[in-house]
Amino acid sequence: MTGALFIGSNIYRGSSYGRLHPLSIPRVPTVIDLSRALGWLPASRYRISPRAKPAALLGFHTPEYIRALVAAETAQAVDEGTRLRHGLGTLSNPVFPEMYRRPATAAGGGMLAAELVAEGGVVYNPGGGTHHGHPDCANGFCYINEPVLTIQRLLDQGLGRIVYIDIDAHHPDGVEPAFAGSDRVRMISCHEEGRWPFTGRLEDEAGGAAFNLPLPRGADDSAYRLFLDEVLLPATEDFKPDAIFLQCGADAVTEDPLSRLALSNNAHIETVRALRPLAPRLIVSGGGGYNPWSVGRLWTCIWATLSGQTIPDFLPEEAQAILRGLAWARKGRPSETLLTTLRDAPREGPIPDAVRARVAHLAARI
């Protein structure tokens, strides 16, 4: 494969979990539109995501759950038994018109990505990263667990060692149990301490397969970079992976309403750049991200980094118009910086002693 590939779909355009849900905002369409406006997404780099058929999801999800999910989309309603057993029709995981087709498309994109990198290469699937889904129920806005299904497809191709890295503000509580105790999958997560789903403690090692760093509220680029340099990169290189899957959730930045971390999007850019030489195959997905401007900017920066583009200091008018055209149910307007640039200013500060101690604890395990 020559050059990075981008997997997208029109299903994300206009699809919403509901007007007041955190995922009422456009995310993947913003990335596509910005990338095209900047001349970074020619047709030769773009692939349309297939929609995974129900049978393709049964490597992780139960048949009963997938049947319930398909039926809920068809009926646009669930009964109380389905709600209680499968977590469908809740505030977090509501009934909406594309509630099966949209996550099935994200999963189809991940499985396509695994096939595209079979001989090596880089694929970006920003609609993926749905890392909270459980085998028999929806969880945390995630109806289908795309990372687990994508990693399974990589393993099915005969790859021996996969590193899964998750820099979302929320711990991947659906992925970690799926590969606990594995000697073929190493999982590395950095997430906010005390934040839902309240898993991923420093001591949680998933039978030796996981490295978890809970970051305290307010942790910035400096704290993250210590983790990157002392844990994430050494633990990845030590495993000698055949492939890396990076879940690049955008909710750890300062502007996001669902976390209290204080990273800039430089942390994500640096991670992508540093990981690329460490394996012949790299898949990058989206994940969390609930401020329409910060997530659109961050994920566009990721595509720029993967595809070898130079991020401009100041956006041209056509790209600015895309950001200015975004709407959000929350009150207030973004700063001019969020409307006229892609890359944040660095957000540096003193590294808390607790972070240094936790990083040292993890580094000693490598």
C-alpha positions as CSV (number, residue, x, y, z in Angstrom):
1,M,0.0,0.0,0.0
2,T,1.4,3.4,-1.0
3,G,0.5,6.3,1.3
4,A,-2.0,6.6,4.2
5,L,-5.6,5.8,3.5
6,F,-8.7,7.4,5.0
7,I,-11.9,5.4,5.7
8,G,-15.1,7.4,5.8
9,S,-18.8,7.2,5.1
10,N,-21.8,9.5,4.5
11,I,-23.6,7.7,7.3
12,Y,-21.9,10.1,9.8
13,R,-23.3,13.1,8.0
14,G,-26.5,14.1,9.6
15,S,-26.6,11.1,11.9
16,S,-27.0,12.1,15.6
17,Y,-27.7,10.4,18.9
18,G,-30.2,13.2,19.7
19,R,-30.2,17.0,20.0
20,L,-29.0,17.1,23.7
21,H,-26.7,14.0,23.6
22,P,-23.0,14.7,23.6
23,L,-22.8,13.0,20.2
24,S,-25.2,15.4,18.7
25,I,-22.2,17.1,17.0
26,P,-20.7,16.4,13.6
27,R,-17.2,14.9,13.9
28,V,-16.1,12.7,11.0
29,P,-17.8,15.0,8.4
30,T,-15.9,18.0,9.8
31,V,-12.6,16.1,9.4
32,I,-13.5,15.1,5.8
33,D,-14.6,18.6,4.9
34,L,-11.5,20.3,6.4
35,S,-9.2,17.8,4.8
36,R,-10.7,18.3,1.4
37,A,-10.8,22.0,1.7
38,L,-7.0,21.9,2.5
39,G,-6.4,19.6,-0.5
40,W,-5.3,16.7,1.8
41,L,-7.9,14.1,0.8
42,P,-7.8,13.3,-2.9
43,A,-10.1,10.4,-4.1
44,S,-7.0,8.1,-4.3
45,R,-6.6,8.3,-0.5
46,Y,-10.3,7.8,0.4
47,R,-12.1,4.5,0.9
48,I,-15.8,4.2,1.6
49,S,-16.4,2.1,4.7
50,P,-18.5,-1.0,4.3
51,R,-21.2,-1.8,6.8
52,A,-20.4,-4.9,8.8
53,K,-23.1,-7.6,8.5
54,P,-24.5,-9.0,11.8
55,A,-22.6,-12.3,11.4
56,A,-19.3,-10.4,11.2
57,L,-19.9,-8.9,14.7
58,L,-20.3,-12.3,16.5
59,G,-16.5,-12.7,17.1
60,F,-17.1,-10.5,20.1
61,H,-20.8,-9.7,20.5
62,T,-23.5,-12.2,21.4
63,P,-26.1,-13.1,18.7
64,E,-28.9,-12.1,21.1
65,Y,-27.4,-8.6,21.5
66,I,-26.9,-8.0,17.8
67,R,-30.5,-9.2,17.1
68,A,-31.8,-6.8,19.7
69,L,-29.7,-3.9,18.2
70,V,-31.0,-4.5,14.7
71,A,-34.6,-4.9,15.9
72,A,-34.3,-1.7,17.9
73,E,-33.2,0.3,14.9
74,T,-36.1,-1.2,12.8
75,A,-38.8,-0.5,15.4
76,Q,-37.2,2.7,16.8
77,A,-38.2,1.5,20.2
78,V,-37.2,-1.1,22.9
79,D,-39.1,-2.8,25.6
80,E,-38.0,-2.7,29.2
81,G,-36.4,-6.2,29.1
82,T,-34.2,-5.2,26.2
83,R,-33.3,-1.9,27.9
84,L,-32.3,-3.7,31.1
85,R,-30.4,-6.6,29.5
86,H,-28.7,-4.9,26.5
87,G,-28.4,-1.2,27.6
88,L,-30.4,0.0,24.6
89,G,-32.8,3.0,24.9
90,T,-31.0,4.6,27.8
91,L,-29.8,8.2,28.1
92,S,-26.3,7.2,27.1
93,N,-27.2,4.8,24.4
94,P,-30.5,6.0,23.0
95,V,-32.7,4.7,20.2
96,F,-31.9,6.7,17.1
97,P,-32.4,6.1,13.3
98,E,-28.9,4.7,12.6
99,M,-28.2,3.0,15.9
100,Y,-27.2,-0.2,14.2
101,R,-26.0,1.0,10.8
102,R,-23.7,3.7,12.1
103,P,-21.7,1.6,14.5
104,A,-21.7,-1.3,12.1
105,T,-20.2,1.0,9.5
106,A,-17.5,2.0,12.0
107,A,-16.8,-1.6,12.7
108,G,-16.8,-2.4,9.0
109,G,-14.3,0.4,8.5
110,G,-12.0,-1.1,11.2
111,M,-12.1,-4.6,9.7
112,L,-11.4,-3.1,6.3
113,A,-8.5,-1.2,7.8
114,A,-7.1,-4.5,9.1
115,E,-7.3,-6.0,5.6
116,L,-5.7,-2.9,3.9
117,V,-2.7,-3.1,6.2
118,A,-2.2,-6.8,5.6
119,E,1.0,-6.1,3.7
120,G,1.9,-3.0,5.7
121,G,0.8,0.6,5.7
122,V,-1.3,3.2,7.5
123,V,-5.1,3.5,7.7
124,Y,-7.2,6.1,9.4
125,N,-10.7,5.3,10.5
126,P,-12.0,8.3,12.5
127,G,-15.5,6.8,12.9
128,G,-14.1,4.0,14.9
129,G,-12.6,3.8,18.4
130,T,-15.9,2.7,20.1
131,H,-14.0,1.1,23.0
132,H,-16.7,0.8,25.7
133,G,-19.0,-1.7,24.0
134,H,-19.5,-5.0,25.8
135,P,-20.3,-8.4,24.3
136,D,-24.0,-8.4,25.4
137,C,-24.8,-4.7,25.8
138,A,-24.2,-1.1,24.7
139,N,-22.1,1.0,27.0
140,G,-20.8,4.6,27.1
141,F,-22.2,5.7,23.7
142,C,-20.7,2.5,22.1
143,Y,-23.1,0.0,20.6
144,I,-20.4,-2.1,18.8
145,N,-16.8,-2.5,19.9
146,E,-14.9,-1.7,16.8
147,P,-11.3,-1.9,18.3
148,V,-11.9,-5.4,19.6
149,L,-13.3,-6.6,16.2
150,T,-10.4,-4.9,14.3
151,I,-7.8,-6.4,16.5
152,Q,-9.4,-9.8,16.1
153,R,-9.3,-9.4,12.3
154,L,-5.6,-8.5,12.5
155,L,-4.9,-11.6,14.6
156,D,-7.0,-13.8,12.2
157,Q,-4.6,-12.7,9.5
158,G,-1.8,-14.4,11.3
159,L,-0.2,-11.4,12.9
160,G,1.5,-12.5,16.2
161,R,1.8,-9.3,18.2
162,I,-0.5,-6.3,18.4
163,V,-0.2,-3.2,20.6
164,Y,-3.4,-1.4,21.4
165,I,-2.9,2.2,22.6
166,D,-5.7,4.3,23.9
167,I,-5.3,8.0,24.7
168,D,-9.0,8.8,25.1
169,A,-9.8,10.5,28.4
170,H,-11.9,7.5,29.4
171,H,-10.5,4.0,30.0
172,P,-11.2,1.3,27.4
173,D,-13.3,-0.9,29.7
174,G,-14.7,-2.9,26.7
175,V,-11.3,-3.7,25.2
176,E,-9.2,-4.6,28.2
177,P,-11.3,-7.6,29.3
178,A,-11.4,-8.9,25.7
179,F,-7.6,-9.5,25.7
180,A,-6.9,-9.9,29.4
181,G,-4.0,-12.4,29.9
182,S,-3.1,-12.4,26.2
183,D,0.5,-12.8,25.1
184,R,-0.4,-11.5,21.6
185,V,-2.0,-8.2,22.5
186,R,-0.5,-5.6,24.7
187,M,-2.8,-2.7,25.9
188,I,-1.6,0.7,26.9
189,S,-4.0,3.3,28.2
190,C,-3.7,6.8,29.5
191,H,-7.0,8.3,30.9
192,E,-8.4,10.6,33.5
193,E,-8.3,9.4,37.1
194,G,-11.7,9.1,38.8
195,R,-13.6,9.5,35.5
196,W,-16.3,7.2,34.2
197,P,-16.1,4.1,33.7
198,F,-13.9,4.1,36.8
199,T,-11.7,1.3,35.6
200,G,-8.1,1.2,34.6
201,R,-6.4,1.7,37.9
202,L,-2.6,1.8,38.0
203,E,-2.7,-1.7,39.6
204,D,-5.0,-3.2,36.9
205,E,-2.7,-5.2,34.7
206,A,-5.2,-7.5,32.9
207,G,-3.1,-10.6,33.6
208,G,0.0,-8.8,32.5
209,A,-1.4,-7.6,29.2
210,A,-2.2,-4.0,30.2
211,F,-0.4,-0.8,31.3
212,N,-2.8,1.8,32.8
213,L,-1.9,5.3,33.7
214,P,-4.7,7.3,35.4
215,L,-3.8,11.0,35.1
216,P,-5.0,13.5,37.7
217,R,-7.4,16.3,36.8
218,G,-5.6,19.2,35.1
219,A,-2.8,17.0,33.7
220,D,-1.2,18.8,30.7
221,D,1.2,18.2,27.8
222,S,4.2,17.9,30.2
223,A,2.7,15.1,32.2
224,Y,1.5,13.3,29.1
225,R,5.0,13.6,27.4
226,L,6.6,11.9,30.4
227,F,4.2,9.0,29.9
228,L,4.9,9.0,26.2
229,D,8.6,8.9,26.6
230,E,8.9,6.6,29.6
231,V,6.1,4.1,29.1
232,L,4.1,4.3,25.9
233,L,7.0,4.2,23.4
234,P,9.3,1.9,25.4
235,A,6.4,-0.6,26.1
236,T,5.4,-0.6,22.5
237,E,8.9,-1.0,21.1
238,D,9.7,-3.7,23.7
239,F,6.7,-5.8,22.4
240,K,8.0,-5.7,18.8
241,P,4.5,-5.4,17.4
242,D,3.5,-6.5,13.9
243,A,0.8,-3.9,14.1
244,I,-0.3,-0.9,16.3
245,F,-3.8,0.2,16.8
246,L,-4.1,3.7,18.2
247,Q,-7.4,4.8,19.6
248,C,-7.0,8.6,19.3
249,G,-9.9,10.0,21.3
250,A,-10.1,13.8,21.3
251,D,-11.7,14.3,24.7
252,A,-8.5,14.8,26.8
253,V,-8.0,18.4,25.5
254,T,-8.8,21.4,27.6
255,E,-12.0,22.4,25.7
256,D,-13.8,19.1,26.0
257,P,-16.8,19.1,28.3
258,L,-16.6,15.4,29.3
259,S,-13.1,15.4,30.9
260,R,-11.0,17.7,33.1
261,L,-7.7,17.0,31.5
262,A,-5.7,19.9,30.0
263,L,-3.8,18.5,27.0
264,S,-3.4,20.3,23.7
265,N,-3.8,18.4,20.5
266,N,0.0,18.4,20.2
267,A,0.0,15.4,22.5
268,H,-1.9,13.4,20.0
269,I,0.1,14.6,17.0
270,E,3.4,13.7,18.8
271,T,2.0,10.3,19.6
272,V,1.1,9.5,16.0
273,R,4.5,10.8,14.7
274,A,6.4,8.7,17.3
275,L,4.5,5.5,16.8
276,R,4.8,5.3,13.0
277,P,8.3,3.9,12.9
278,L,7.6,1.2,15.5
279,A,5.6,-1.2,13.4
280,P,5.0,-2.0,9.8
281,R,1.3,-1.5,10.2
282,L,-0.6,1.3,11.9
283,I,-4.3,1.8,12.3
284,V,-5.6,5.0,13.9
285,S,-9.2,5.5,15.0
286,G,-11.2,8.2,16.6
287,G,-13.0,7.8,19.9
288,G,-14.3,10.4,22.4
289,G,-14.5,14.1,21.6
290,Y,-17.5,16.2,22.4
291,N,-16.6,19.8,21.5
292,P,-17.2,20.1,17.7
293,W,-14.3,22.5,17.1
294,S,-11.6,20.8,19.2
295,V,-12.4,17.3,17.9
296,G,-12.6,18.4,14.3
297,R,-9.3,20.3,14.5
298,L,-7.5,17.5,16.4
299,W,-8.6,14.7,14.1
300,T,-7.8,16.7,11.0
301,C,-4.3,17.2,12.4
302,I,-4.0,13.5,12.8
303,W,-4.8,12.9,9.2
304,A,-2.3,15.6,8.2
305,T,0.4,13.8,10.3
306,L,-0.4,10.4,8.9
307,S,-0.5,11.6,5.3
308,G,2.6,13.8,5.5
309,Q,0.9,17.2,5.2
310,T,2.2,20.5,6.7
311,I,-0.2,21.9,9.2
312,P,-0.6,25.7,8.4
313,D,-0.3,28.3,11.1
314,F,-3.5,29.9,9.9
315,L,-6.4,28.3,8.0
316,P,-7.5,29.6,4.6
317,E,-11.0,31.1,4.3
318,E,-12.6,27.9,2.9
319,A,-11.4,25.9,5.9
320,Q,-12.4,28.6,8.4
321,A,-15.9,28.7,6.9
322,I,-16.3,25.0,7.8
323,L,-15.4,25.7,11.5
324,R,-17.5,28.8,11.6
325,G,-20.4,26.9,10.3
326,L,-20.5,24.4,13.1
327,A,-23.2,24.6,15.7
328,W,-23.5,23.3,19.3
329,A,-26.4,23.0,21.7
330,R,-24.2,24.4,24.5
331,K,-24.1,28.1,25.0
332,G,-21.2,30.3,24.0
333,R,-19.0,30.6,20.9
334,P,-15.5,29.3,20.5
335,S,-12.4,31.5,20.5
336,E,-11.0,32.8,17.2
337,T,-8.2,30.4,17.7
338,L,-10.6,27.4,17.4
339,L,-12.0,29.0,14.2
340,T,-8.8,30.0,12.4
341,T,-6.2,27.3,13.3
342,L,-5.8,23.6,13.5
343,R,-2.9,23.1,15.9
344,D,-3.1,24.3,19.6
345,A,-0.5,26.2,21.4
346,P,1.4,23.9,23.8
347,R,0.0,23.5,27.3
348,E,3.0,22.8,29.5
349,G,3.4,22.9,33.3
350,P,5.0,21.3,36.3
351,I,4.6,17.5,36.5
352,P,2.9,16.3,39.7
353,D,4.9,14.0,41.9
354,A,2.0,11.5,41.7
355,V,2.4,11.3,37.9
356,R,6.1,10.8,38.2
357,A,5.6,8.0,40.7
358,R,3.0,6.2,38.5
359,V,5.1,6.5,35.4
360,A,8.1,5.0,37.3
361,H,5.9,2.2,38.5
362,L,4.8,1.3,34.9
363,A,8.3,1.8,33.5
364,A,9.6,-0.8,35.9
365,R,7.3,-3.4,34.4
366,I,8.7,-3.0,30.8
